[in-house]
Every structure is written in structure tokens, then in C-alpha cells.
Amino acid sequence: MHTLSSLPEDILIIICRELLIQDIFHLGSTNHILAKFVLNNSTYICHSIARNTFPNATLLVRLPASGPPDFTWLKSLVPKYLAGVLVDRYRLASPYVCFDIYYIPIQSPIGDLPRARIENGLCVSKRLSDICLEVYRQPHSHVPKRPLKVRLKRALLLGFQKHPHGSTVDITKRRERETLRLRMTYLYSLERRDIEDYELLLSLLYSAFRTNQNPKNDYCGATRPRYVGLDIF
């Protein structure tokens, strides 16, 4: 029985060059032989995969100056692309301004600085998400208990434990408390610039889901637009 890993290397390279980013990582996770082959031939396939995944983003998929493209470079394109979309998407948050061009197109090199800041903010957001995943993957027995004074105070006030130790609610509260503690520790360890980039990311995400009509204002049936965008750039 012939399998994909039994094909000649030149055929495998041609197949891999036609895939997308998510496809190549799924392929590598199915077979350790394929994973080793993909890693060893990343120089020949990564740039084609990037062009397939982002066909119109010529600025994004330009070859790195540091060396030949590899999977580290390929994975870094995902937050870069999201950053470019958010910066370009900001035009839709403020359509009622008196300028012809007031946004930064995704293909414009003048947006490298704000896109780099958004990318850094996305990395911070990814780490915060990973902290939550790590806590929830821990067994119940490894989740820290609630502080003793909290348990005693609740027992003295109520005379009983509403959510006894080991219950689903108790474990969830403990996981959330541990997640918050680790996230705060991580945020306090960041540089001021990283925090500012994360705040900039949140501002852009907030503006992406906002409308230009405030439903709390009554205009007597009129649909007069209301500018709610942020002057970030």
C-alpha cells in the first residue's frame, strides 16, 4: 500500500508547495516522517506556501533579509497579516472625515511601524491566551486551593460551604483565580512599550466591532451618523 510519505522527494516538494499554512502544519502532525521531511525542505516550500495563503499580500510575503525562509518565518506571517488587516480595517471605523486618504493600506510600506506595534500586541494577547490554556490543562489536584482566610470567612459567615471543595464551581473558581494571578504576573513583567502596544491592539479591535450609530441617542427616526472612531494614528 502506497502512502504519501513513500512518494519521491521531488513529488512531495511539489505537493507541499501547493498547500496553505494550516494544511502544511496539519500534514506535519500526521506523520513524523513527513514532519521531518517538511522541516528539512522548508527553504524550498515555505515561500510558495506563504504566497498561496496570502495571494495578494506582496508586501507581507517578501523574502526575509535575515536568511532563507523557514517555518519560524512562516508562522510569523499570521500575526503580521492580522496586524495589517486591523490597520487597514480602521478606515471603516471612521467613514465621516474630510480627507480622501486617512488610513494606511495593507500594501503600503509606510504602515510598517504601526503594523509592527499591532503584531507585538497580538503576541502579548497570544501569551495571555496560552496562560489560560495551560491552567485549564492542569489536573484538578494541581490547581491551587483558595486562600485559607477566604475559606474561613465564608464558613463563618454562612455556616456551611455553598460550593464544597472539589465541586465543579469550586474548581472553576480556583482555575480562574490562578489564571488571573499568572496573567497579572506576566503583564507586570512586560516593558511599558509592550503594554502600550497591547492597549493599541485592544483599541483597534474595539473600533472594528463598533458601529457609527449610537443606539442610545434618539434622533426622532433619523439615521444621522455619529463618529465614534479613535484618533490612533
Stockholm file with secondary structure:
# STOCKHOLM 1.0

chainA/1-233         MHTLSSLPEDILIIICRELLIQDIFHLGSTNHILAKFVLNNSTYICHSIARNTFPNATLLVRLPASGPPDFTWLKSLVPKYLAGVLVDRYRLASPYVCFDIYYIPIQSPIGDLPRARIENGLCVSKRLSDICLEVYRQPHSHVPKRPLKVRLKRALLLGFQKHPHGSTVDITKRRERETLRLRMTYLYSLERRDIEDYELLLSLLYSAFRTNQNPKNDYCGATRPRYVGLDIF
#=GR chainA/1-233 SS CCCGGGSCHHHHHHHHTTCCHHHHHHHHHHCHHHHHHHHHTHHHHHHHHHHHHSTTCTTTTSCCTTSSCCHHHHHHHHHHHHHHHHHHHGGGGCCCCSCSCCSCCTTCGGGHHHHHHHHHHHHHHHHHHHHHHHHHHSCGGGSCCCCHHHHHHHHHHHSSCSSCTTSHHHHHHHHHHHHHHHHHHHHHTSCHHHHHHHHHHHHHHHHHTCCSSCTTSCCTTCCCCCCCCCCCC
#=GC SS_cons         CCCGGGSCHHHHHHHHTTCCHHHHHHHHHHCHHHHHHHHHTHHHHHHHHHHHHSTTCTTTTSCCTTSSCCHHHHHHHHHHHHHHHHHHHGGGGCCCCSCSCCSCCTTCGGGHHHHHHHHHHHHHHHHHHHHHHHHHHSCGGGSCCCCHHHHHHHHHHHSSCSSCTTSHHHHHHHHHHHHHHHHHHHHHTSCHHHHHHHHHHHHHHHHHTCCSSCTTSCCTTCCCCCCCCCCCC
//
